[in-house]
């Protein structure tokens, strides 16, 4: 149901690059579980590698 609300449990994938609806929008449409795949874990791991190497980068 494009742009509408679902009347059932829905699971959605939300890319972290902003190419799809926001998690808030997916929630408004009825999503009850939203995942971002391994992207968030990969970003956190890379940030920790930078910290461990003695450098930090702010985005």
Secondary structure, 3 states (H helix, E strand, C coil): CCCCCCCCCEEEECCCCCCCCCHHHHHHCCEEEEECCCHHHHHHHHHHHHHHCCCCCCC
